[in-house]
């Protein structure tokens, strides 16, 4: 596929459990973003990768959240000890690498913590 | 703090009438500016961007936006609204000193037949 792919599309988990959310960016895109969107809100920045390294992780809310991109392509957002407040749509986006280009977003993963 | 403001939660307009969705920003320097649209149960779709040059930029689906440096605004416009334009619209800025894309809270556009 030509777009950004996120799996799963929906995830329901129990409070306290660990979850992983996956993002497959557009092939060749060097930069990858994670955002979180709560109901009625705009996307909130979490972390940004340039290649394999996290260039800016200032948006991660606490140390329960962690993201990796080991080969500079697929990224995984990991949430430990989930809380009900983590429920949101998690969005992934990729860009070719130049700052003046637009970001291409995936459909998102809707995470519900019960 | 760097931020983006979309002062209207919802904009209602009759089909065929012009529409404006407002966006102002507070960042240092001259940022890159973007508009995205989100339809129900779908991801964010890029509409248009301002990088440099002409203050009026044209984008997808007949939308355009005007960059006003003195007012730090980037309002989205369309001369004639369609019912199918009804969606959630987000303004976003990328300051020159960061690669972070900062979004506004969104404006729901409702076009009535």
Interface residues (C-beta under 8 A of the other chain):
Chain A: X4 X31 X33 X35 X40 X41 X42 X43 X44 X45 X48 X50 X55 X56 X58 X59 X91 X93 X99 X100 X102 X103 X104 X105 X106 X107 X108
Chain B: X4 X6 X32 X34 X36 X42 X43 X44 X45 X46 X49 X51 X90 X94 X96 X98 X99 X100 X101 X102 X103 X104 X105 X106
